[in-house]
Amino acid sequence: MPTTAPRLLALLSLLQTRRDWPAALLADRLDVTDRTVRRDVDRLRELGYPITSTRGREGGYRLDAGARLPPLLFDDEQAVALTIALRTAAASGAGVGEAAERALRTVRQVLPTRLAHRVDAVPVTVVPAPGAPSVDPAVLTAIGAAVRAREVLRFDYVRAAGAGADGAPVDDGLSRRVEPHHLVARAGRWYLVAWDLDRDDWRVFRADRVRPRTPGGARFAPRELPGGDVEAFAAARFRGATTADGGWPCRGTLVLDADARDVAPFVTDGVVEDVGGGRSRVTLGSWSWVALAASAARFDAEVLLVAPQELADACSLLADRFRRAADAGRGPSPSA
């Protein structure tokens, strides 16, 4: 029979792996008697672990959430994952960078040497997304609570930081009533996907501009998100999609005087085809025809053909704009 301390750790590890454990099965796994299991459960309770007894034919135990955080037990992979996640938390935009640093120091201090070496072998430099604002964790908590409770969320929607003279967000008095459905993190920003009750449509709100109001609203029955996939829905909205399939609102084709192998690294989410003769056909999407025309310049190659006509018109518009800019650049400098 293992000594008390190792046995308690083994018992705690088992309790964390599934919701309910029959007492007899725990005793068998630990190679002890049912009476020893009961005593060990009592010891864990004294240490702050909220373990409840379950009734039934066999009876058993369950590790529940408690009023305070007891000591935690992680396996090796969990410990490594936790430390890496804490290192990158500053780039999440959730405003938890300082707390994550403190938590990282706490975890790192108690890591076994073998795990500390594994973690230190993964040097991480966190580069926050340019211009990504930090969101007050209290705001994320309030939004998350409304999502979980399925309660209407009332909030003021403010202009972005920097709009005011002191660089702080400015309250435009724009009040919203929404049925909150999802919180989405993307490129260092946080977004709320919700059904806007006043506009009778789905909307995506920047969480850093949300100022929750209390009290909230009534409970609601969740609506079905278009497509059923929040990740696909949010990605479609970010690209300005208005079609049911979530594709780009503008799609066009370019024929370039460049080899497909040279073009492919710059196509991103488009499609490139080799049409022979050192030429390639590229199909791209964008939120506007002008933006799509501008993207043709990224390939640094002669554009031999564009389609459809809307893309050709946008290319002509951009050509006129750049020609005027080039002519102005050849004139006297503004300081002359």
C-alpha positions in Angstrom: 0.0 0.0 0.0 1.5 3.4 -0.9 2.1 5.9 1.9 -0.6 8.6 2.6 0.8 11.5 0.7 1.4 9.7 -2.6 -2.0 7.9 -2.2 -3.8 11.2 -1.7 -2.2 12.6 -4.9 -3.2 9.4 -6.8 -6.8 9.7 -5.5 -7.0 13.4 -6.5 -5.6 12.6 -9.9 -8.3 9.9 -10.4 -11.1 12.2 -9.2 -10.1 14.8 -11.8 -10.3 12.4 -14.7 -14.1 11.6 -14.6 -17.2 13.0 -13.1 -18.4 10.2 -10.8 -16.3 7.4 -9.3 -17.8 4.4 -7.5 -16.1 3.9 -4.2 -15.3 0.2 -4.9 -13.6 1.2 -8.2 -11.4 3.8 -6.5 -10.4 1.3 -3.8 -9.5 -1.2 -6.6 -7.5 1.4 -8.5 -5.6 2.4 -5.4 -5.3 -1.1 -4.0 -6.8 -0.1 -0.7 -9.9 -0.8 1.2 -13.2 1.2 1.0 -12.5 2.5 4.5 -9.2 3.9 3.5 -10.8 5.6 0.5 -13.3 7.3 2.9 -10.5 8.5 5.2 -8.5 9.8 2.2 -11.6 11.6 0.9 -12.0 13.3 4.3 -8.4 14.4 4.2 -8.8 16.0 0.8 -11.9 17.8 2.0 -9.9 19.2 4.9 -7.4 20.5 2.3 -10.2 22.4 0.6 -11.2 20.0 -2.2 -15.1 20.0 -2.6 -15.7 16.2 -2.9 -19.3 15.2 -2.5 -20.7 11.7 -1.9 -22.9 10.3 -4.6 -25.8 8.0 -3.9 -26.9 5.0 -5.8 -26.5 1.3 -5.9 -22.7 1.5 -5.7 -22.2 4.9 -4.1 -19.1 6.9 -4.8 -17.5 10.4 -5.0 -17.5 13.4 -7.2 -15.0 16.4 -7.3 -17.1 19.5 -7.6 -16.4 23.2 -7.9 -15.9 24.9 -4.5 -16.0 28.3 -3.0 -12.2 28.7 -3.1 -9.4 27.4 -5.3 -7.7 24.4 -3.7 -4.2 23.1 -4.8 -4.4 21.7 -8.3 -2.8 18.6 -9.8 -1.6 18.6 -13.4 0.0 15.8 -15.4 3.1 16.6 -17.4 1.5 17.6 -20.6 -1.1 19.8 -18.9 1.7 21.6 -16.9 3.6 22.3 -20.2 0.5 23.4 -22.0 -0.5 25.7 -19.1 2.9 27.5 -18.9 2.9 28.1 -22.7 -0.6 29.4 -22.6 0.3 31.8 -19.8 3.3 33.0 -21.8 1.1 33.9 -24.7 -1.8 35.3 -22.7 -0.5 38.9 -23.1 -1.3 38.7 -26.8 -4.9 37.6 -26.3 -6.2 41.1 -25.9 -8.1 40.1 -22.8 -6.3 42.5 -20.5 -4.9 39.6 -18.3 -1.2 40.1 -19.1 -0.1 41.0 -15.6 -2.2 38.3 -13.9 -0.8 35.8 -16.4 2.7 36.8 -15.5 2.0 36.3 -11.8 0.4 32.9 -12.5 3.3 31.9 -14.7 5.8 32.6 -11.9 3.7 30.6 -9.5 3.5 27.6 -11.8 7.1 27.8 -12.9 8.3 27.8 -9.3 6.8 24.4 -8.6 7.5 22.7 -11.9 9.7 19.6 -11.6 13.2 20.1 -13.1 12.4 17.8 -16.1 9.3 19.8 -17.0 11.0 23.2 -16.4 13.6 22.1 -18.9 10.9 21.3 -21.5 9.2 24.6 -21.0 12.4 26.6 -21.1 13.3 24.8 -24.4 10.3 26.7 -26.0 11.4 30.4 -25.9 8.3 32.5 -26.6 8.3 36.2 -27.7 4.8 37.6 -27.6 4.1 40.3 -30.2 0.6 41.7 -29.7 -1.5 42.4 -32.9 -0.8 46.0 -34.1 -3.4 48.4 -32.8 -5.3 45.6 -31.0 -7.0 47.2 -27.9 -7.1 45.5 -24.6 -10.5 44.4 -23.2 -11.4 44.8 -19.5 -11.7 41.3 -18.1 -14.8 42.4 -16.2 -16.4 43.2 -19.6 -15.6 39.8 -21.0 -16.9 38.2 -17.8 -20.2 40.2 -18.0 -20.7 39.3 -21.7 -19.8 35.6 -21.0 -22.2 35.5 -18.1 -25.0 36.8 -20.3 -24.2 34.3 -23.0 -24.2 31.4 -20.6 -27.4 32.5 -18.9 -29.1 33.3 -22.2 -30.1 36.7 -21.0 -30.6 39.8 -23.0 -27.5 42.1 -22.8 -28.0 45.8 -22.6 -24.9 48.0 -23.3 -23.6 51.3 -24.6 -21.5 51.0 -27.7 -18.7 53.6 -27.7 -16.3 54.9 -30.3 -12.9 53.3 -30.4 -10.1 54.4 -28.1 -8.3 57.5 -29.4 -11.5 59.2 -30.5 -11.5 61.6 -27.5 -9.1 64.4 -26.8 -7.4 62.4 -24.1 -7.3 59.2 -26.2 -10.1 57.5 -24.2 -13.2 55.9 -25.7 -16.1 58.3 -26.3 -19.6 57.5 -25.4 -21.8 58.3 -28.4 -24.9 57.3 -26.5 -25.5 54.4 -28.8 -27.5 51.9 -26.7 -28.0 48.3 -27.8 -30.2 45.4 -26.7 -29.0 42.1 -28.0 -29.3 38.4 -27.5 -25.6 37.4 -26.9 -24.6 34.1 -28.5 -20.8 33.9 -28.7 -17.5 35.5 -27.7 -14.9 35.3 -30.5 -11.2 36.0 -30.2 -9.4 36.9 -33.4 -6.0 38.4 -34.0 -5.8 39.9 -30.6 -9.3 41.4 -30.6 -12.5 40.1 -28.9 -15.9 40.2 -30.5 -19.5 39.6 -29.5 -21.7 37.7 -31.9 -25.3 38.6 -31.1 -28.8 39.0 -32.4 -29.6 42.8 -32.4 -33.2 43.1 -31.1 -33.6 46.6 -32.5 -32.2 45.9 -35.9 -33.7 42.4 -36.2 -30.5 40.9 -37.5 -27.2 39.3 -36.5 -24.4 41.7 -35.6 -20.7 41.4 -34.6 -19.6 44.0 -31.9 -16.1 44.8 -30.8 -15.9 43.8 -27.1 -13.5 46.7 -26.2 -16.3 49.1 -27.2 -19.0 47.4 -25.1 -20.0 49.0 -21.8 -22.5 46.6 -20.2 -25.5 48.1 -18.4 -27.4 46.7 -15.5 -29.8 45.3 -15.1 -29.8 43.1 -18.2 -32.9 41.8 -19.8 -35.1 38.7 -19.9 -34.0 35.2 -20.8 -34.3 34.2 -24.4 -34.5 31.0 -26.4 -31.3 30.7 -28.5 -31.6 31.4 -32.3 -29.9 29.3 -34.9 -26.7 31.0 -36.2 -26.6 31.1 -40.0 -24.6 28.1 -41.1 -24.5 26.8 -37.5 -20.7 27.4 -37.2 -19.7 30.5 -35.2 -16.1 30.4 -36.5 -17.3 30.3 -40.2 -19.9 32.9 -39.5 -17.5 35.4 -37.9 -14.9 34.9 -40.6 -17.5 35.6 -43.2 -18.6 38.8 -41.5 -15.0 40.0 -41.1 -14.5 39.6 -44.9 -17.8 41.5 -45.5 -19.7 38.6 -46.9 -23.4 39.1 -47.6 -24.1 35.8 -49.3 -25.5 32.7 -47.7 -22.3 30.7 -48.4 -20.2 33.3 -46.5 -17.9 33.9 -49.5 -16.3 37.2 -50.4 -18.8 39.7 -51.8 -16.5 40.4 -54.8 -14.6 37.7 -56.6 -12.5 38.1 -59.8 -9.8 36.6 -62.0 -6.4 38.0 -63.1 -4.1 36.5 -65.7 -0.5 37.5 -64.9 2.6 37.4 -66.9 4.4 35.4 -64.2 5.0 31.8 -63.4 2.5 30.1 -61.1 5.4 29.0 -58.8 6.4 32.6 -58.3 2.9 33.8 -57.7 1.7 31.1 -55.4 3.4 32.4 -52.2 1.5 35.7 -52.4 -2.0 34.3 -53.2 -3.0 33.6 -49.6 -6.6 32.4 -49.7 -7.0 32.6 -53.5 -6.4 30.0 -56.2 -3.5 30.0 -58.7 -3.4 28.0 -61.9 -0.6 27.5 -64.4 -1.9 28.4 -67.9 1.4 27.8 -69.7 3.9 30.1 -71.3 5.1 31.3 -68.0 1.7 32.8 -67.2 -0.8 32.1 -64.4 -4.4 32.6 -63.6 -5.3 33.9 -60.1 -8.8 33.9 -58.6 -9.2 36.2 -55.6 -11.9 37.6 -53.3 -12.2 40.8 -51.4 -14.8 43.1 -49.7 -14.8 45.6 -52.6 -13.8 45.7 -56.3 -11.3 48.5 -55.6 -9.7 46.5 -52.9 -9.5 43.5 -55.2 -8.0 45.6 -57.9 -5.4 47.0 -55.5 -4.4 43.4 -54.5 -3.2 42.8 -58.1 -0.2 45.0 -57.4 1.1 42.5 -54.8 2.3 40.2 -57.5 4.7 42.7 -59.1 3.8 41.4 -62.6 2.1 42.6 -65.8 -1.7 42.0 -65.6 -2.8 40.7 -69.0 -6.5 40.1 -68.3 -9.0 40.9 -65.6 -12.6 39.7 -65.2 -15.4 40.5 -64.6 -16.1 44.0 -65.9 -16.6 45.4 -62.3 -12.9 44.5 -61.6 -11.8 46.0 -64.9 -13.6 49.3 -63.9 -12.0 49.2 -60.5 -8.6 48.8 -62.1 -9.3 51.8 -64.3 -10.4 53.9 -61.3 -7.2 53.0 -59.4 -5.0 53.7 -62.4 -6.5 57.3 -62.7 -6.0 57.9 -58.9 -2.4 56.7 -59.0 -1.7 58.7 -62.2 -2.9 61.8 -60.5 -0.8 61.0 -57.4 2.3 60.5 -59.6 1.7 63.8 -61.4 1.4 65.6 -58.1 4.5 64.0 -56.8 6.5 65.4 -59.8 5.4 68.9 -58.9 7.1 71.3 -56.4 7.3 70.1 -52.8 4.7 71.5 -50.4 7.5 73.3 -48.4 9.0 75.0 -51.5 
